[in-house]
Amino acid sequence: MRGDRIEIVVDSGNGVLKYEIEATKAGRRCEVSTSRGTVEVTEVTRSGNPIRSARFMASRVVAVVEHPAPPRTKTRHGA
């Protein structure tokens, strides 16, 4: 959903680095997958096509924080 955001905190040896992947358009979502010692964060379309992705060594990942999109409020036009 547009507004979904995933923050990845990675140990760089001299401190930590923060990366963010965000669903930038309507109908897109962010997914996290872990396999074979890597963590991959991907922004995908409704049909599952990857738009942008980032891969990190799992041993260096300190935290993966998922921030869901804020709830949409219904607005009523007119009186």
PyMOL Python script that loads the backbone (N, CA, C, O; Angstrom):
from pymol import cmd

cmd.read_pdbstr("""\
ATOM      1  N   MET A   1       0.844  -1.175   0.000  1.00  0.00           N
ATOM      2  CA  MET A   1       0.000   0.000   0.000  1.00  0.00           C
ATOM      3  C   MET A   1       0.890   1.239   0.000  1.00  0.00           C
ATOM      4  O   MET A   1       1.928   1.270   0.661  1.00  0.00           O
ATOM      5  N   ARG A   2       0.483   2.231  -0.729  1.00  0.00           N
ATOM      6  CA  ARG A   2       1.269   3.451  -0.793  1.00  0.00           C
ATOM      7  C   ARG A   2       1.495   3.988   0.619  1.00  0.00           C
ATOM      8  O   ARG A   2       0.557   4.074   1.411  1.00  0.00           O
ATOM      9  N   GLY A   3       2.721   4.343   0.926  1.00  0.00           N
ATOM     10  CA  GLY A   3       3.059   4.854   2.249  1.00  0.00           C
ATOM     11  C   GLY A   3       3.728   3.820   3.130  1.00  0.00           C
ATOM     12  O   GLY A   3       4.330   4.173   4.144  1.00  0.00           O
ATOM     13  N   ASP A   4       3.636   2.531   2.760  1.00  0.00           N
ATOM     14  CA  ASP A   4       4.371   1.511   3.506  1.00  0.00           C
ATOM     15  C   ASP A   4       5.858   1.841   3.428  1.00  0.00           C
ATOM     16  O   ASP A   4       6.351   2.272   2.386  1.00  0.00           O
ATOM     17  N   ARG A   5       6.561   1.638   4.525  1.00  0.00           N
ATOM     18  CA  ARG A   5       7.976   1.967   4.553  1.00  0.00           C
ATOM     19  C   ARG A   5       8.698   0.933   5.391  1.00  0.00           C
ATOM     20  O   ARG A   5       8.197   0.512   6.434  1.00  0.00           O
ATOM     21  N   ILE A   6       9.867   0.523   4.941  1.00  0.00           N
ATOM     22  CA  ILE A   6      10.693  -0.418   5.699  1.00  0.00           C
ATOM     23  C   ILE A   6      12.044   0.227   5.922  1.00  0.00           C
ATOM     24  O   ILE A   6      12.691   0.696   4.986  1.00  0.00           O
ATOM     25  N   GLU A   7      12.456   0.241   7.172  1.00  0.00           N
ATOM     26  CA  GLU A   7      13.739   0.823   7.566  1.00  0.00           C
ATOM     27  C   GLU A   7      14.684  -0.317   7.931  1.00  0.00           C
ATOM     28  O   GLU A   7      14.324  -1.198   8.713  1.00  0.00           O
ATOM     29  N   ILE A   8      15.887  -0.301   7.369  1.00  0.00           N
ATOM     30  CA  ILE A   8      16.880  -1.345   7.627  1.00  0.00           C
ATOM     31  C   ILE A   8      18.080  -0.682   8.287  1.00  0.00           C
ATOM     32  O   ILE A   8      18.614   0.298   7.766  1.00  0.00           O
ATOM     33  N   VAL A   9      18.505  -1.204   9.420  1.00  0.00           N
ATOM     34  CA  VAL A   9      19.674  -0.693  10.134  1.00  0.00           C
ATOM     35  C   VAL A   9      20.782  -1.732   9.988  1.00  0.00           C
ATOM     36  O   VAL A   9      20.614  -2.892  10.361  1.00  0.00           O
ATOM     37  N   VAL A  10      21.926  -1.296   9.435  1.00  0.00           N
ATOM     38  CA  VAL A  10      23.020  -2.207   9.106  1.00  0.00           C
ATOM     39  C   VAL A  10      24.290  -1.770   9.829  1.00  0.00           C
ATOM     40  O   VAL A  10      24.607  -0.581   9.868  1.00  0.00           O
ATOM     41  N   ASP A  11      25.019  -2.731  10.402  1.00  0.00           N
ATOM     42  CA  ASP A  11      26.305  -2.466  11.047  1.00  0.00           C
ATOM     43  C   ASP A  11      27.365  -2.280   9.965  1.00  0.00           C
ATOM     44  O   ASP A  11      27.557  -3.158   9.124  1.00  0.00           O
ATOM     45  N   SER A  12      28.054  -1.135   9.987  1.00  0.00           N
ATOM     46  CA  SER A  12      29.070  -0.861   8.973  1.00  0.00           C
ATOM     47  C   SER A  12      30.489  -1.042   9.494  1.00  0.00           C
ATOM     48  O   SER A  12      31.449  -0.831   8.754  1.00  0.00           O
ATOM     49  N   GLY A  13      30.633  -1.426  10.743  1.00  0.00           N
ATOM     50  CA  GLY A  13      31.954  -1.571  11.331  1.00  0.00           C
ATOM     51  C   GLY A  13      32.342  -0.341  12.134  1.00  0.00           C
ATOM     52  O   GLY A  13      32.968  -0.470  13.187  1.00  0.00           O
ATOM     53  N   ASN A  14      31.988   0.845  11.663  1.00  0.00           N
ATOM     54  CA  ASN A  14      32.270   2.099  12.369  1.00  0.00           C
ATOM     55  C   ASN A  14      31.024   2.700  12.991  1.00  0.00           C
ATOM     56  O   ASN A  14      31.065   3.815  13.510  1.00  0.00           O
ATOM     57  N   GLY A  15      29.945   1.992  12.946  1.00  0.00           N
ATOM     58  CA  GLY A  15      28.657   2.481  13.434  1.00  0.00           C
ATOM     59  C   GLY A  15      27.550   1.769  12.680  1.00  0.00           C
ATOM     60  O   GLY A  15      27.724   0.650  12.196  1.00  0.00           O
ATOM     61  N   VAL A  16      26.421   2.430  12.591  1.00  0.00           N
ATOM     62  CA  VAL A  16      25.310   1.840  11.850  1.00  0.00           C
ATOM     63  C   VAL A  16      24.868   2.790  10.743  1.00  0.00           C
ATOM     64  O   VAL A  16      25.003   4.008  10.854  1.00  0.00           O
ATOM     65  N   LEU A  17      24.340   2.203   9.678  1.00  0.00           N
ATOM     66  CA  LEU A  17      23.776   2.953   8.564  1.00  0.00           C
ATOM     67  C   LEU A  17      22.298   2.610   8.461  1.00  0.00           C
ATOM     68  O   LEU A  17      21.902   1.469   8.703  1.00  0.00           O
ATOM     69  N   LYS A  18      21.489   3.587   8.106  1.00  0.00           N
ATOM     70  CA  LYS A  18      20.051   3.372   7.964  1.00  0.00           C
ATOM     71  C   LYS A  18      19.653   3.519   6.503  1.00  0.00           C
ATOM     72  O   LYS A  18      20.064   4.461   5.826  1.00  0.00           O
ATOM     73  N   TYR A  19      18.853   2.581   6.029  1.00  0.00           N
ATOM     74  CA  TYR A  19      18.328   2.601   4.672  1.00  0.00           C
ATOM     75  C   TYR A  19      16.819   2.493   4.757  1.00  0.00           C
ATOM     76  O   TYR A  19      16.289   1.871   5.678  1.00  0.00           O
ATOM     77  N   GLU A  20      16.119   3.096   3.798  1.00  0.00           N
ATOM     78  CA  GLU A  20      14.666   3.018   3.755  1.00  0.00           C
ATOM     79  C   GLU A  20      14.201   2.668   2.347  1.00  0.00           C
ATOM     80  O   GLU A  20      14.732   3.170   1.357  1.00  0.00           O
ATOM     81  N   ILE A  21      13.205   1.801   2.282  1.00  0.00           N
ATOM     82  CA  ILE A  21      12.515   1.490   1.040  1.00  0.00           C
ATOM     83  C   ILE A  21      11.053   1.838   1.292  1.00  0.00           C
ATOM     84  O   ILE A  21      10.472   1.410   2.289  1.00  0.00           O
ATOM     85  N   GLU A  22      10.458   2.617   0.387  1.00  0.00           N
ATOM     86  CA  GLU A  22       9.082   3.060   0.581  1.00  0.00           C
ATOM     87  C   GLU A  22       8.249   2.773  -0.665  1.00  0.00           C
ATOM     88  O   GLU A  22       8.729   2.909  -1.790  1.00  0.00           O
ATOM     89  N   ALA A  23       7.004   2.376  -0.451  1.00  0.00           N
ATOM     90  CA  ALA A  23       6.064   2.190  -1.557  1.00  0.00           C
ATOM     91  C   ALA A  23       5.629   3.583  -1.994  1.00  0.00           C
ATOM     92  O   ALA A  23       4.917   4.274  -1.265  1.00  0.00           O
ATOM     93  N   THR A  24       6.059   3.992  -3.182  1.00  0.00           N
ATOM     94  CA  THR A  24       5.894   5.380  -3.593  1.00  0.00           C
ATOM     95  C   THR A  24       4.616   5.676  -4.365  1.00  0.00           C
ATOM     96  O   THR A  24       4.210   6.835  -4.441  1.00  0.00           O
ATOM     97  N   LYS A  25       3.976   4.678  -4.933  1.00  0.00           N
ATOM     98  CA  LYS A  25       2.755   4.913  -5.711  1.00  0.00           C
ATOM     99  C   LYS A  25       1.637   4.003  -5.222  1.00  0.00           C
ATOM    100  O   LYS A  25       1.884   2.995  -4.560  1.00  0.00           O
ATOM    101  N   ALA A  26       0.425   4.365  -5.551  1.00  0.00           N
ATOM    102  CA  ALA A  26      -0.730   3.568  -5.165  1.00  0.00           C
ATOM    103  C   ALA A  26      -0.626   2.171  -5.784  1.00  0.00           C
ATOM    104  O   ALA A  26      -0.242   2.026  -6.945  1.00  0.00           O
ATOM    105  N   GLY A  27      -0.965   1.166  -5.013  1.00  0.00           N
ATOM    106  CA  GLY A  27      -0.937  -0.208  -5.507  1.00  0.00           C
ATOM    107  C   GLY A  27       0.378  -0.910  -5.292  1.00  0.00           C
ATOM    108  O   GLY A  27       0.477  -2.109  -5.555  1.00  0.00           O
ATOM    109  N   ARG A  28       1.383  -0.218  -4.828  1.00  0.00           N
ATOM    110  CA  ARG A  28       2.672  -0.859  -4.568  1.00  0.00           C
ATOM    111  C   ARG A  28       2.790  -1.202  -3.098  1.00  0.00           C
ATOM    112  O   ARG A  28       2.133  -0.595  -2.252  1.00  0.00           O
ATOM    113  N   ARG A  29       3.629  -2.178  -2.800  1.00  0.00           N
ATOM    114  CA  ARG A  29       3.838  -2.607  -1.421  1.00  0.00           C
ATOM    115  C   ARG A  29       5.306  -2.974  -1.239  1.00  0.00           C
ATOM    116  O   ARG A  29       6.040  -3.135  -2.213  1.00  0.00           O
ATOM    117  N   CYS A  30       5.719  -3.103   0.000  1.00  0.00           N
ATOM    118  CA  CYS A  30       7.097  -3.485   0.318  1.00  0.00           C
ATOM    119  C   CYS A  30       7.086  -4.885   0.912  1.00  0.00           C
ATOM    120  O   CYS A  30       6.213  -5.224   1.711  1.00  0.00           O
ATOM    121  N   GLU A  31       8.057  -5.692   0.517  1.00  0.00           N
ATOM    122  CA  GLU A  31       8.179  -7.060   1.016  1.00  0.00           C
ATOM    123  C   GLU A  31       9.592  -7.292   1.529  1.00  0.00           C
ATOM    124  O   GLU A  31      10.556  -6.726   1.015  1.00  0.00           O
ATOM    125  N   VAL A  32       9.698  -8.135   2.554  1.00  0.00           N
ATOM    126  CA  VAL A  32      10.996  -8.522   3.112  1.00  0.00           C
ATOM    127  C   VAL A  32      11.133 -10.028   2.972  1.00  0.00           C
ATOM    128  O   VAL A  32      10.210 -10.775   3.296  1.00  0.00           O
ATOM    129  N   SER A  33      12.290 -10.474   2.488  1.00  0.00           N
ATOM    130  CA  SER A  33      12.550 -11.909   2.421  1.00  0.00           C
ATOM    131  C   SER A  33      13.960 -12.180   2.923  1.00  0.00           C
ATOM    132  O   SER A  33      14.877 -11.382   2.723  1.00  0.00           O
ATOM    133  N   THR A  34      14.110 -13.325   3.579  1.00  0.00           N
ATOM    134  CA  THR A  34      15.400 -13.733   4.113  1.00  0.00           C
ATOM    135  C   THR A  34      15.714 -15.118   3.586  1.00  0.00           C
ATOM    136  O   THR A  34      14.902 -16.034   3.713  1.00  0.00           O
ATOM    137  N   SER A  35      16.905 -15.278   2.988  1.00  0.00           N
ATOM    138  CA  SER A  35      17.317 -16.595   2.515  1.00  0.00           C
ATOM    139  C   SER A  35      18.819 -16.628   2.310  1.00  0.00           C
ATOM    140  O   SER A  35      19.420 -15.654   1.856  1.00  0.00           O
ATOM    141  N   ARG A  36      19.409 -17.745   2.647  1.00  0.00           N
ATOM    142  CA  ARG A  36      20.830 -18.000   2.438  1.00  0.00           C
ATOM    143  C   ARG A  36      21.744 -16.883   2.913  1.00  0.00           C
ATOM    144  O   ARG A  36      22.692 -16.511   2.222  1.00  0.00           O
ATOM    145  N   GLY A  37      21.457 -16.353   4.087  1.00  0.00           N
ATOM    146  CA  GLY A  37      22.341 -15.357   4.672  1.00  0.00           C
ATOM    147  C   GLY A  37      22.172 -13.951   4.139  1.00  0.00           C
ATOM    148  O   GLY A  37      23.012 -13.090   4.401  1.00  0.00           O
ATOM    149  N   THR A  38      21.099 -13.694   3.391  1.00  0.00           N
ATOM    150  CA  THR A  38      20.846 -12.335   2.912  1.00  0.00           C
ATOM    151  C   THR A  38      19.424 -11.908   3.280  1.00  0.00           C
ATOM    152  O   THR A  38      18.510 -12.726   3.385  1.00  0.00           O
ATOM    153  N   VAL A  39      19.277 -10.614   3.468  1.00  0.00           N
ATOM    154  CA  VAL A  39      17.969 -10.014   3.698  1.00  0.00           C
ATOM    155  C   VAL A  39      17.697  -9.127   2.494  1.00  0.00           C
ATOM    156  O   VAL A  39      18.512  -8.268   2.158  1.00  0.00           O
ATOM    157  N   GLU A  40      16.556  -9.329   1.841  1.00  0.00           N
ATOM    158  CA  GLU A  40      16.210  -8.533   0.670  1.00  0.00           C
ATOM    159  C   GLU A  40      14.905  -7.799   0.924  1.00  0.00           C
ATOM    160  O   GLU A  40      13.911  -8.397   1.338  1.00  0.00           O
ATOM    161  N   VAL A  41      14.918  -6.498   0.673  1.00  0.00           N
ATOM    162  CA  VAL A  41      13.725  -5.666   0.805  1.00  0.00           C
ATOM    163  C   VAL A  41      13.390  -5.163  -0.592  1.00  0.00           C
ATOM    164  O   VAL A  41      14.243  -4.610  -1.287  1.00  0.00           O
ATOM    165  N   THR A  42      12.121  -5.362  -1.000  1.00  0.00           N
ATOM    166  CA  THR A  42      11.723  -5.039  -2.366  1.00  0.00           C
ATOM    167  C   THR A  42      10.417  -4.266  -2.383  1.00  0.00           C
ATOM    168  O   THR A  42       9.492  -4.569  -1.629  1.00  0.00           O
ATOM    169  N   GLU A  43      10.350  -3.267  -3.249  1.00  0.00           N
ATOM    170  CA  GLU A  43       9.089  -2.587  -3.543  1.00  0.00           C
ATOM    171  C   GLU A  43       8.530  -3.258  -4.786  1.00  0.00           C
ATOM    172  O   GLU A  43       9.204  -3.318  -5.814  1.00  0.00           O
ATOM    173  N   VAL A  44       7.306  -3.763  -4.703  1.00  0.00           N
ATOM    174  CA  VAL A  44       6.711  -4.497  -5.816  1.00  0.00           C
ATOM    175  C   VAL A  44       5.361  -3.900  -6.209  1.00  0.00           C
ATOM    176  O   VAL A  44       4.696  -3.242  -5.409  1.00  0.00           O
ATOM    177  N   THR A  45       4.973  -4.150  -7.470  1.00  0.00           N
ATOM    178  CA  THR A  45       3.689  -3.683  -7.977  1.00  0.00           C
ATOM    179  C   THR A  45       2.596  -4.681  -7.597  1.00  0.00           C
ATOM    180  O   THR A  45       2.870  -5.708  -6.977  1.00  0.00           O
ATOM    181  N   ARG A  46       1.367  -4.373  -7.971  1.00  0.00           N
ATOM    182  CA  ARG A  46       0.252  -5.282  -7.701  1.00  0.00           C
ATOM    183  C   ARG A  46       0.467  -6.654  -8.312  1.00  0.00           C
ATOM    184  O   ARG A  46       0.093  -7.672  -7.730  1.00  0.00           O
ATOM    185  N   SER A  47       1.076  -6.674  -9.497  1.00  0.00           N
ATOM    186  CA  SER A  47       1.294  -7.949 -10.188  1.00  0.00           C
ATOM    187  C   SER A  47       2.541  -8.685  -9.712  1.00  0.00           C
ATOM    188  O   SER A  47       2.805  -9.801 -10.159  1.00  0.00           O
ATOM    189  N   GLY A  48       3.313  -8.077  -8.812  1.00  0.00           N
ATOM    190  CA  GLY A  48       4.489  -8.744  -8.255  1.00  0.00           C
ATOM    191  C   GLY A  48       5.799  -8.411  -8.935  1.00  0.00           C
ATOM    192  O   GLY A  48       6.830  -8.996  -8.604  1.00  0.00           O
ATOM    193  N   ASN A  49       5.782  -7.482  -9.878  1.00  0.00           N
ATOM    194  CA  ASN A  49       7.028  -7.071 -10.536  1.00  0.00           C
ATOM    195  C   ASN A  49       7.848  -6.185  -9.600  1.00  0.00           C
ATOM    196  O   ASN A  49       7.318  -5.224  -9.043  1.00  0.00           O
ATOM    197  N   PRO A  50       9.123  -6.493  -9.422  1.00  0.00           N
ATOM    198  CA  PRO A  50       9.949  -5.660  -8.536  1.00  0.00           C
ATOM    199  C   PRO A  50      10.268  -4.308  -9.169  1.00  0.00           C
ATOM    200  O   PRO A  50      10.599  -4.230 -10.352  1.00  0.00           O
ATOM    201  N   ILE A  51      10.167  -3.259  -8.382  1.00  0.00           N
ATOM    202  CA  ILE A  51      10.485  -1.912  -8.847  1.00  0.00           C
ATOM    203  C   ILE A  51      11.877  -1.523  -8.370  1.00  0.00           C
ATOM    204  O   ILE A  51      12.710  -1.081  -9.160  1.00  0.00           O
ATOM    205  N   ARG A  52      12.123  -1.688  -7.082  1.00  0.00           N
ATOM    206  CA  ARG A  52      13.445  -1.416  -6.537  1.00  0.00           C
ATOM    207  C   ARG A  52      13.689  -2.384  -5.396  1.00  0.00           C
ATOM    208  O   ARG A  52      12.757  -2.780  -4.697  1.00  0.00           O
ATOM    209  N   SER A  53      14.940  -2.762  -5.210  1.00  0.00           N
ATOM    210  CA  SER A  53      15.244  -3.715  -4.152  1.00  0.00           C
ATOM    211  C   SER A  53      16.607  -3.400  -3.547  1.00  0.00           C
ATOM    212  O   SER A  53      17.436  -2.721  -4.152  1.00  0.00           O
ATOM    213  N   ALA A  54      16.810  -3.907  -2.349  1.00  0.00           N
ATOM    214  CA  ALA A  54      18.085  -3.741  -1.651  1.00  0.00           C
ATOM    215  C   ALA A  54      18.404  -5.058  -0.961  1.00  0.00           C
ATOM    216  O   ALA A  54      17.521  -5.690  -0.382  1.00  0.00           O
ATOM    217  N   ARG A  55      19.669  -5.472  -1.023  1.00  0.00           N
ATOM    218  CA  ARG A  55      20.106  -6.722  -0.375  1.00  0.00           C
ATOM    219  C   ARG A  55      21.197  -6.420   0.635  1.00  0.00           C
ATOM    220  O   ARG A  55      22.071  -5.584   0.408  1.00  0.00           O
ATOM    221  N   PHE A  56      21.122  -7.122   1.755  1.00  0.00           N
ATOM    222  CA  PHE A  56      22.087  -6.942   2.835  1.00  0.00           C
ATOM    223  C   PHE A  56      22.506  -8.301   3.366  1.00  0.00           C
ATOM    224  O   PHE A  56      21.723  -9.250   3.348  1.00  0.00           O
ATOM    225  N   MET A  57      23.745  -8.395   3.840  1.00  0.00           N
ATOM    226  CA  MET A  57      24.192  -9.617   4.505  1.00  0.00           C
ATOM    227  C   MET A  57      23.459  -9.722   5.840  1.00  0.00           C
ATOM    228  O   MET A  57      23.460  -8.773   6.624  1.00  0.00           O
ATOM    229  N   ALA A  58      22.841 -10.854   6.098  1.00  0.00           N
ATOM    230  CA  ALA A  58      22.036 -11.026   7.306  1.00  0.00           C
ATOM    231  C   ALA A  58      22.867 -10.851   8.573  1.00  0.00           C
ATOM    232  O   ALA A  58      22.351 -10.394   9.593  1.00  0.00           O
ATOM    233  N   SER A  59      24.145 -11.209   8.517  1.00  0.00           N
ATOM    234  CA  SER A  59      24.993 -11.079   9.706  1.00  0.00           C
ATOM    235  C   SER A  59      25.263  -9.615  10.055  1.00  0.00           C
ATOM    236  O   SER A  59      25.648  -9.317  11.186  1.00  0.00           O
ATOM    237  N   ARG A  60      25.069  -8.698   9.105  1.00  0.00           N
ATOM    238  CA  ARG A  60      25.299  -7.267   9.338  1.00  0.00           C
ATOM    239  C   ARG A  60      24.034  -6.496   9.683  1.00  0.00           C
ATOM    240  O   ARG A  60      24.110  -5.358  10.145  1.00  0.00           O
ATOM    241  N   VAL A  61      22.865  -7.106   9.463  1.00  0.00           N
ATOM    242  CA  VAL A  61      21.601  -6.418   9.726  1.00  0.00           C
ATOM    243  C   VAL A  61      21.338  -6.388  11.226  1.00  0.00           C
ATOM    244  O   VAL A  61      21.289  -7.427  11.884  1.00  0.00           O
ATOM    245  N   VAL A  62      21.169  -5.180  11.753  1.00  0.00           N
ATOM    246  CA  VAL A  62      20.883  -4.998  13.173  1.00  0.00           C
ATOM    247  C   VAL A  62      19.379  -5.030  13.408  1.00  0.00           C
ATOM    248  O   VAL A  62      18.911  -5.651  14.362  1.00  0.00           O
ATOM    249  N   ALA A  63      18.613  -4.358  12.534  1.00  0.00           N
ATOM    250  CA  ALA A  63      17.162  -4.298  12.702  1.00  0.00           C
ATOM    251  C   ALA A  63      16.472  -4.073  11.365  1.00  0.00           C
ATOM    252  O   ALA A  63      17.006  -3.416  10.471  1.00  0.00           O
ATOM    253  N   VAL A  64      15.277  -4.631  11.252  1.00  0.00           N
ATOM    254  CA  VAL A  64      14.389  -4.370  10.123  1.00  0.00           C
ATOM    255  C   VAL A  64      13.080  -3.896  10.739  1.00  0.00           C
ATOM    256  O   VAL A  64      12.406  -4.652  11.438  1.00  0.00           O
ATOM    257  N   VAL A  65      12.725  -2.646  10.478  1.00  0.00           N
ATOM    258  CA  VAL A  65      11.535  -2.054  11.085  1.00  0.00           C
ATOM    259  C   VAL A  65      10.526  -1.761   9.983  1.00  0.00           C
ATOM    260  O   VAL A  65      10.822  -1.033   9.035  1.00  0.00           O
ATOM    261  N   GLU A  66       9.339  -2.329  10.114  1.00  0.00           N
ATOM    262  CA  GLU A  66       8.281  -2.102   9.136  1.00  0.00           C
ATOM    263  C   GLU A  66       7.330  -1.040   9.662  1.00  0.00           C
ATOM    264  O   GLU A  66       6.787  -1.160  10.760  1.00  0.00           O
ATOM    265  N   HIS A  67       7.140  -0.004   8.864  1.00  0.00           N
ATOM    266  CA  HIS A  67       6.225   1.077   9.205  1.00  0.00           C
ATOM    267  C   HIS A  67       5.041   0.996   8.248  1.00  0.00           C
ATOM    268  O   HIS A  67       5.184   1.359   7.080  1.00  0.00           O
ATOM    269  N   PRO A  68       3.873   0.532   8.702  1.00  0.00           N
ATOM    270  CA  PRO A  68       2.724   0.460   7.800  1.00  0.00           C
ATOM    271  C   PRO A  68       2.230   1.861   7.454  1.00  0.00           C
ATOM    272  O   PRO A  68       2.489   2.824   8.176  1.00  0.00           O
ATOM    273  N   ALA A  69       1.522   1.955   6.349  1.00  0.00           N
ATOM    274  CA  ALA A  69       0.952   3.231   5.929  1.00  0.00           C
ATOM    275  C   ALA A  69      -0.075   3.687   6.953  1.00  0.00           C
ATOM    276  O   ALA A  69      -0.788   2.865   7.528  1.00  0.00           O
ATOM    277  N   PRO A  70      -0.154   4.991   7.183  1.00  0.00           N
ATOM    278  CA  PRO A  70      -1.165   5.482   8.130  1.00  0.00           C
ATOM    279  C   PRO A  70      -2.559   5.220   7.580  1.00  0.00           C
ATOM    280  O   PRO A  70      -2.754   5.221   6.364  1.00  0.00           O
ATOM    281  N   PRO A  71      -3.524   4.996   8.455  1.00  0.00           N
ATOM    282  CA  PRO A  71      -4.886   4.728   7.981  1.00  0.00           C
ATOM    283  C   PRO A  71      -5.438   5.933   7.227  1.00  0.00           C
ATOM    284  O   PRO A  71      -5.229   7.084   7.610  1.00  0.00           O
ATOM    285  N   ARG A  72      -6.146   5.632   6.148  1.00  0.00           N
ATOM    286  CA  ARG A  72      -6.735   6.706   5.356  1.00  0.00           C
ATOM    287  C   ARG A  72      -8.021   7.164   6.007  1.00  0.00           C
ATOM    288  O   ARG A  72      -8.825   6.350   6.461  1.00  0.00           O
ATOM    289  N   THR A  73      -8.210   8.465   6.050  1.00  0.00           N
ATOM    290  CA  THR A  73      -9.442   8.994   6.616  1.00  0.00           C
ATOM    291  C   THR A  73     -10.403   9.299   5.479  1.00  0.00           C
ATOM    292  O   THR A  73     -10.008   9.768   4.411  1.00  0.00           O
ATOM    293  N   LYS A  74     -11.650   9.026   5.731  1.00  0.00           N
ATOM    294  CA  LYS A  74     -12.680   9.319   4.724  1.00  0.00           C
ATOM    295  C   LYS A  74     -13.025  10.800   4.810  1.00  0.00           C
ATOM    296  O   LYS A  74     -13.357  11.317   5.877  1.00  0.00           O
ATOM    297  N   THR A  75     -12.942  11.457   3.691  1.00  0.00           N
ATOM    298  CA  THR A  75     -13.329  12.850   3.648  1.00  0.00           C
ATOM    299  C   THR A  75     -14.606  12.994   2.848  1.00  0.00           C
ATOM    300  O   THR A  75     -14.844  12.267   1.884  1.00  0.00           O
ATOM    301  N   ARG A  76     -15.387  13.905   3.248  1.00  0.00           N
ATOM    302  CA  ARG A  76     -16.662  14.126   2.569  1.00  0.00           C
ATOM    303  C   ARG A  76     -16.612  15.499   1.920  1.00  0.00           C
ATOM    304  O   ARG A  76     -16.454  16.520   2.590  1.00  0.00           O
ATOM    305  N   HIS A  77     -16.750  15.499   0.608  1.00  0.00           N
ATOM    306  CA  HIS A  77     -16.722  16.773  -0.117  1.00  0.00           C
ATOM    307  C   HIS A  77     -18.116  17.384  -0.090  1.00  0.00           C
ATOM    308  O   HIS A  77     -19.124  16.688  -0.212  1.00  0.00           O
ATOM    309  N   GLY A  78     -18.144  18.666   0.068  1.00  0.00           N
ATOM    310  CA  GLY A  78     -19.439  19.342   0.128  1.00  0.00           C
ATOM    311  C   GLY A  78     -19.962  19.348   1.546  1.00  0.00           C
ATOM    312  O   GLY A  78     -19.262  18.908   2.458  1.00  0.00           O
ATOM    313  N   ALA A  79     -21.153  19.825   1.752  1.00  0.00           N
ATOM    314  CA  ALA A  79     -21.702  19.919   3.089  1.00  0.00           C
ATOM    315  C   ALA A  79     -22.759  18.947   3.318  1.00  0.00           C
ATOM    316  O   ALA A  79     -23.328  18.900   4.409  1.00  0.00           O
TER     317      ALA A  79
END
""", "prot")
cmd.dss("prot")
cmd.show_as("cartoon", "prot")
cmd.util.cbc("prot")
cmd.orient("prot")
